[in-house]
Amino acid sequence: MDIATLKELHPDHFNRANAIRVLAMDAVQAANSGHPGMPMGMADVATVLFEKHLKFDAADPDWPDRDRFILSAGHGSMLLYALLHLTGYEDMTLEQLKNFRQLGAITAGHPEYGHAKGIETTTGPLGQGLANAVGFAIAEEALRARYGKKVVDHYTYVISGDGCLMEGISHEAIGLAGMQKLGKLIVLWDDNNISIDGEVSLSDITDQRKRFQAAGWQVIECDGHDPEDIDNALTRARSSKKPSMIACKTHIGFGSPNRQDTSKAHGSPLGPDEIDATRAAYGWTLGPFDIPADIQNAWRTIGSRGAEERANWQERFAGLSPSRQKEMTRVWRGEAPKKLSGVIRALKKQTSESQPKVATRKSSEMVLEVINPVMPETIGGSADLTGSNNTLTSDLGIFDQTNRKGRYVHYGIREHGMAAAMNGMALHGGVKPYGGTFMCFTDYARGAMRLSSLMGVPVTYVMTHDSIGLGEDGPTHQPIEHLAISRATPNVNVFRPCDTVETAEAWEIALTSERTPSVLSLTRQGLPTVRTEHKMKNLTAQGAYVLADAEGKRLVILLATGSEVEIALKARDILQAEDIGTRVVSMPCWELFEEQDETYRRKVLPAGPVRVAVEAAIRFGWDRWLYGERGKREKGAFVGMHGFGASAPAPELYEHFGITPQAVADAAKEML
């Protein structure tokens, strides 16, 4: 539908949509950077969605049963910011729009979760929002099955662009959603055929409609500038038991006389002259950031449209039993149950007494066996490695279209999609997701893992087979640099526990974290219990601690994590037999140790003794603890990996690469 027809047939809608368009043009021009074309093209779709379908109340942005709106095409952030401002979100003021993309403003270049109410997730890396939305929809299905339709019954809407659908993560997300029959997931595809380089046909000829259909989606088409057609498409989508993709045929930069349907409208300001010409095409006579009172009032009415429905929901929630209300409130707030610490302490005590020798992946399963029954909010999963990751416990049941009360998701070989979906579950609220794969495949999940940290979403990544200790699968599967990659990422706790006790402590920290995701680095090979004296205190929460102190004068400090703590303890025996006083420090979480005060860190790593670090990974990062923290370059050594691994049984590999107790002892003695 062209502008003339739209003006004639739907004048009120046209004016409301134009409010979005002019705010997008003006903000991008004021910032001298940004993406005006997509908001201008999708303004009609967004207007119909917010006016007629989206369940929300701008006065209560955190209403648990609101519909979720996700702008996967995050470069078009001014579409979202304009909608939030126009509908009356308190923090999204006109001043914030005028400061688009400026330091300190909540209107970042791409939507940032936590900056403003109504931003459900951080988007911008294309495809992430679409994959997050699958997690949002899974969470809604699971919570509706658990608590009932009276208090959980909402949709997840996503605006995705051509770029989102070209990204590989979209394939993982679309396949998972179709298999799961997530009928309350609706994707609005901004089908404008333009990317940064030009027409999409420069790089892609995929028939997206058939692609979605092949994955089990309902596919609907509409004119993205015809409000009646858009409304009908959304109505059809809401009645399907399958996820729906609505192909909205739009014009990027809609109304711009010289830039519509060109890549020039995509990622740069239109310029004053083109903005004036576009305003004239719209019949918009007011200046920058000026919205007529009648149009603003119409949008505010849309923003308050859900108030009655929210009030009705609050009545239904109040009608639940007190215990059900209490539990729902707890899980929505992300608070751990009081029973958690008790079951963790009991398992620690039992382990210290029985002293099993098990792989820490098995230790993790042992912990989950006691955690999952007391935390109904956990939803686990694996990227087709359930038996290897040990992530499925007996009480969970499988989540699928036949059992929405199941709490375990078979993600298939979709590491990136799994990680992004877990972000979506955590962001939705009411769910504590964890998922597993081999640690080397953090490479595949990396984009979403980084966003977990950026958003401060407490997702737990169960990464098993964490070193050359996995053995015969060889260097393609043996993580070498992966610990360093995760440790280099801001706001993530990387745990590499040495036994079942430390694994239990790591899980307790992960599940009580409010703003920090966790990576659990777990072994394939069996490890002895080294924490044989039960302690109520969570020592892993200190990041590092003295596991075995020197007998006699302290001359050596050995630092180790995970499977190499056993090696450090054996090296200590060698050194102590030669009257070389040796302390062993277990360092399960560098990040938490770094947060401890100077007094404690000095107590654990005092000046004087030589230091040897041992870890079956690259050295990167270890110099902080060898040379910093009162250490000296001439008194620090590292025993570990310096290149890729090899295919052989694990014991042979440790000998081959020189990661042995004797090698550690020798490295210490060379510096004495």
SVG drawing of the C-alpha trace seen along z (x, -y; Angstrom):
<svg xmlns="http://www.w3.org/2000/svg" viewBox="-10 -23 77 68">
<polyline fill="none" stroke="black" stroke-width="0.4" points="0.0,0.0 1.4,-3.4 1.4,-6.6 -1.5,-8.1 -3.8,-5.1 -2.7,-4.7 -3.5,-8.4 -6.9,-8.1 -8.0,-4.8 -6.4,-4.8 -5.6,-8.4 -5.5,-7.9 -3.3,-4.8 -1.0,-6.6 -0.5,-9.5 0.3,-7.3 2.8,-5.3 4.3,-8.6 5.0,-9.6 7.4,-6.6 8.9,-7.5 9.6,-11.1 11.1,-10.3 13.4,-7.8 14.5,-10.2 15.0,-13.0 16.9,-11.0 19.3,-9.4 19.9,-12.9 20.6,-14.4 23.1,-11.6 24.5,-11.8 24.5,-8.0 22.0,-5.2 19.5,-3.2 16.4,-5.1 15.2,-2.9 14.0,0.1 11.8,-1.9 10.3,-3.8 9.5,-0.6 8.1,1.4 6.2,-1.5 2.9,-0.3 3.4,3.3 4.5,2.1 1.5,-0.3 -1.0,2.5 0.8,4.9 0.9,2.4 -2.6,1.0 -4.6,4.2 -2.6,7.3 0.2,6.8 -0.8,7.3 1.1,4.8 0.6,1.9 3.1,-0.9 2.4,-1.8 3.6,1.7 6.4,2.8 7.3,5.8 3.9,7.4 4.8,11.1 2.0,12.0 2.6,9.3 3.3,10.3 7.0,10.0 8.1,7.8 11.6,8.5 13.3,6.4 15.7,8.9 16.7,6.4 18.3,4.3 19.9,1.8 16.4,0.4 16.4,-0.5 14.6,-3.8 11.5,-1.8 11.5,-0.4 12.5,-3.6 9.8,-5.6 7.1,-3.0 8.2,-3.1 8.1,-6.9 4.8,-7.2 3.0,-4.6 4.1,-6.2 6.9,-4.2 8.0,-6.6 11.8,-6.4 11.7,-6.8 11.4,-10.5 11.6,-12.8 15.0,-14.0 16.3,-10.4 15.3,-10.2 17.1,-13.5 20.2,-11.9 20.0,-8.8 23.4,-7.0 25.0,-9.5 27.0,-8.6 24.8,-8.0 21.5,-7.9 19.3,-4.8 18.8,-5.0 21.9,-3.1 22.7,-2.4 21.3,1.1 18.7,2.0 20.5,2.9 18.7,5.0 18.5,3.2 18.9,-0.3 15.2,-0.9 11.9,0.8 10.4,2.5 13.7,3.7 13.3,7.4 16.7,8.4 19.9,7.0 19.9,7.2 22.0,6.0 24.1,9.1 21.7,10.3 19.6,13.4 20.2,13.3 16.8,11.8 15.0,14.4 16.9,17.2 16.2,15.6 12.5,15.5 12.5,19.3 13.7,19.4 11.0,16.8 8.3,19.0 9.7,22.2 9.6,20.5 6.0,19.4 4.9,22.9 6.7,24.4 5.3,21.9 1.8,22.1 1.9,25.9 3.1,25.5 1.0,22.7 -2.0,22.7 -3.4,20.6 -5.2,18.2 -1.9,16.6 0.5,17.5 -0.8,17.0 1.0,14.7 2.7,14.4 6.2,13.6 6.4,11.3 9.7,10.8 10.6,8.4 13.4,9.9 15.0,8.6 16.7,10.2 20.0,10.2 18.6,12.1 17.4,14.8 20.8,15.1 22.7,15.6 23.3,19.3 21.8,19.0 18.4,18.4 18.4,21.9 19.0,23.4 16.3,21.3 13.7,21.9 14.3,25.7 14.0,25.9 10.8,23.8 9.1,25.7 9.9,29.1 8.6,27.8 5.4,26.4 5.7,23.1 2.4,21.8 2.7,18.6 5.8,17.5 5.1,15.1 7.9,13.7 7.3,10.6 9.8,10.7 10.7,7.3 10.8,8.4 12.4,5.4 15.1,7.1 17.8,4.7 21.0,5.2 24.0,2.9 25.7,3.9 22.5,3.6 19.8,6.0 19.7,9.2 20.0,11.1 23.7,10.1 24.3,12.8 21.2,14.9 18.4,16.5 16.8,18.5 13.1,18.9 12.5,18.0 8.8,18.9 9.5,22.4 12.4,22.6 10.1,21.8 7.4,24.2 9.9,27.0 10.8,26.4 7.1,26.8 6.0,23.2 2.8,21.6 3.7,19.0 1.5,16.0 2.1,13.1 0.9,9.6 1.4,6.1 3.5,4.5 1.9,1.1 -1.7,2.2 -3.0,2.1 -6.0,4.3 -3.8,6.9 -1.4,6.8 -4.2,7.1 -5.6,10.1 -2.2,11.8 -1.6,11.3 -5.1,12.7 -4.4,15.8 -1.0,16.3 -2.5,16.1 -4.9,19.0 -2.2,21.4 -0.8,24.3 2.5,23.9 4.9,21.0 4.1,18.4 6.2,16.4 4.5,13.4 6.3,12.2 5.6,8.5 6.4,7.0 7.8,3.5 9.7,0.6 12.9,-0.3 12.9,-4.1 9.2,-4.2 8.3,-7.7 11.8,-8.9 11.7,-10.3 15.3,-9.5 16.2,-6.7 13.2,-4.4 14.1,-0.8 17.9,-1.5 20.7,-0.6 21.3,-4.3 18.3,-4.3 19.7,-1.5 22.5,-2.7 23.1,-6.5 21.1,-9.7 18.9,-10.8 20.1,-14.4 18.1,-17.6 17.0,-18.0 15.7,-14.4 14.0,-14.6 12.2,-17.7 11.1,-16.0 10.0,-12.9 8.0,-15.1 6.3,-16.7 5.4,-13.3 3.8,-12.4 2.1,-15.8 3.9,-16.3 4.3,-20.0 5.9,-20.0 9.6,-20.3 12.0,-17.7 10.8,-15.7 7.4,-17.5 4.4,-15.2 0.9,-16.7 -1.1,-16.4 -3.9,-14.3 -1.5,-11.8 0.5,-11.6 -2.8,-11.1 -3.9,-8.3 -0.6,-6.5 -0.9,-7.0 -4.4,-5.4 -2.7,-2.4 -0.2,-2.3 -2.9,-2.1 -5.1,0.3 -3.8,3.3 -4.5,1.8 -7.8,3.5 -6.4,6.9 -3.5,6.5 -5.9,5.7 -7.9,8.8 -4.7,10.8 -3.8,9.5 -7.2,10.7 -6.7,14.1 -3.2,14.3 -4.6,13.2 -7.0,16.1 -4.2,18.7 -3.3,20.5 -0.9,18.6 1.8,21.3 1.4,21.0 1.6,17.2 4.7,17.4 6.4,19.9 5.6,17.9 6.8,14.7 10.1,16.4 10.8,17.8 9.9,14.6 12.3,12.7 15.0,15.2 15.5,16.1 16.8,19.5 14.7,21.7 15.8,21.9 16.3,25.6 19.2,25.2 22.0,24.5 20.9,27.4 20.9,30.0 24.3,28.7 25.8,29.0 24.4,32.5 25.9,33.6 29.3,32.1 29.3,33.9 28.4,37.2 31.0,36.8 33.8,36.0 32.9,39.1 32.5,41.5 35.3,39.9 34.2,41.2 36.5,41.0 34.4,39.7 34.6,37.3 33.4,33.9 30.8,34.2 29.4,37.0 29.9,34.9 27.7,32.3 25.0,34.9 25.2,35.9 24.7,32.3 21.8,31.8 20.1,34.9 19.7,33.1 19.2,29.6 16.5,30.2 13.9,31.6 14.0,28.5 14.3,26.0 11.2,26.5 12.4,23.5 15.4,25.3 15.1,26.3 18.1,28.3 19.3,29.4 22.1,30.5 23.2,30.0 22.8,33.7 25.3,34.8 23.0,35.7 24.8,38.9 28.2,37.2 27.3,34.0 25.3,35.8 22.7,33.0 19.5,35.1 18.3,36.1 15.7,38.7 13.0,36.3 12.9,33.8 11.0,35.4 11.4,34.2 10.0,30.9 8.3,31.2 4.9,30.6 3.4,33.6 4.8,32.7 5.1,29.0 5.7,29.9 9.0,31.6 12.1,29.7 14.7,31.1 15.1,29.8 16.8,31.8 18.3,28.9 19.9,31.1 23.2,30.1 22.5,26.4 25.0,25.0 24.5,21.4 20.7,21.7 20.8,23.5 22.8,20.7 20.6,18.0 17.4,19.8 18.7,20.1 19.3,16.4 15.7,15.9 14.4,18.2 16.4,16.4 15.2,13.0 11.6,14.1 11.8,14.9 10.6,17.8 13.2,20.1 16.8,21.0 18.2,22.6 21.3,24.7 22.7,26.5 25.6,28.7 28.0,29.4 31.7,30.2 33.9,27.3 35.6,27.0 32.1,26.2 32.0,22.9 33.3,21.7 29.9,22.5 28.0,20.9 30.3,17.9 28.0,15.1 25.2,15.9 27.6,16.6 29.0,13.1 25.5,11.6 24.8,13.5 27.7,11.6 26.8,8.3 23.2,8.5 24.0,9.9 21.9,13.0 22.7,15.8 22.7,18.7 24.7,21.8 26.9,23.4 27.8,27.0 31.0,27.5 32.4,31.0 35.4,32.8 37.4,29.8 41.0,30.8 43.4,33.3 42.0,35.6 39.1,36.5 41.7,38.6 41.2,40.4 38.8,37.9 41.9,35.9 42.8,32.2 39.6,31.3 37.7,31.9 40.4,31.1 40.0,27.5 43.2,25.7 42.4,22.0 38.8,22.1 39.3,21.5 41.3,18.4 38.6,17.2 35.9,17.5 38.1,16.0 38.8,13.0 35.1,12.2 33.9,9.6 31.2,10.6 31.4,14.4 32.4,16.8 34.5,19.6 34.5,22.6 37.0,25.5 36.3,27.7 38.7,30.4 36.2,32.8 32.6,33.3 32.7,31.0 34.0,28.1 31.5,28.9 28.6,28.7 29.9,25.4 30.2,24.1 26.6,25.0 25.4,23.3 27.1,20.1 25.8,20.4 22.2,20.9 22.2,18.0 23.9,15.6 21.8,12.6 23.7,10.8 26.6,13.1 26.5,16.2 28.6,19.2 30.7,21.6 31.4,25.0 34.5,26.6 34.2,30.3 36.3,33.4 35.7,36.6 38.2,38.5 37.7,39.6 39.2,37.5 39.6,38.4 37.9,36.5 40.5,34.1 38.2,32.2 38.1,35.0 37.4,32.7 33.8,31.4 33.4,27.7 30.1,25.9 31.6,22.8 31.6,22.6 35.3,22.3 34.8,22.1 33.0,18.7 36.4,17.4 37.8,18.2 41.0,19.8 42.0,21.2 44.8,23.2 44.0,26.9 47.1,28.3 49.7,26.2 53.4,26.5 55.0,28.7 58.1,26.8 59.3,23.6 57.1,22.6 59.3,22.5 56.9,23.4 53.3,22.6 51.6,24.7 48.5,23.3 46.1,25.6 42.5,26.0 40.3,28.9 42.0,32.2 45.4,30.7 44.8,30.2 45.4,34.0 48.8,33.5 49.7,30.6 49.0,32.6 51.2,35.4 53.9,32.9 53.7,31.6 54.3,35.1 57.5,35.3 58.7,31.9 57.8,32.5 59.7,35.8 62.8,33.7 62.0,31.3 60.8,28.6 57.8,27.0 55.0,26.8 51.5,25.2 48.8,26.3 46.3,23.6 43.1,24.7 41.8,22.0 38.4,23.1 37.3,19.5 39.8,16.8 37.1,14.1 35.8,14.7 39.4,14.7 40.0,11.4 37.0,10.0 38.4,11.0 40.0,8.3 43.8,7.7 44.2,9.3 42.7,12.6 44.6,12.7 47.9,12.0 47.1,14.8 46.6,17.3 49.5,16.0 52.1,14.4 55.4,13.0 58.5,15.1 57.9,18.7 58.4,19.7 55.2,20.4 54.3,23.0 50.9,23.1 49.6,26.3 46.7,26.5 46.0,28.6 45.4,25.5 47.4,22.6 49.3,20.3 47.4,17.2 46.1,15.4 48.2,17.3 50.9,14.6 48.5,12.5 48.9,15.1 52.5,16.1 54.0,12.6 51.4,10.4 50.0,10.6 53.5,10.2 55.0,12.8 58.2,12.3 59.0,13.2 62.1,15.2 60.1,17.1 57.2,18.2 56.7,21.2 53.9,22.8 53.3,26.4 50.6,27.0 49.8,26.9 51.7,24.8 49.9,26.0 47.1,28.3 46.6,31.8 46.7,35.3 44.7,38.5 45.7,41.0 44.5,42.3 44.5,39.5 47.3,40.9 49.6,41.1 48.8,37.6 49.6,36.1 53.0,37.9 53.5,36.8 52.9,33.2 54.8,33.2 51.9,32.4 53.0,34.7 53.7,34.5 57.4,34.9 57.4,32.1 55.7,29.8 58.2,30.7 61.1,30.2 59.8,26.8 59.7,25.7 63.2,27.0 64.7,25.3 63.8,21.9 65.0,22.6"/>
</svg>
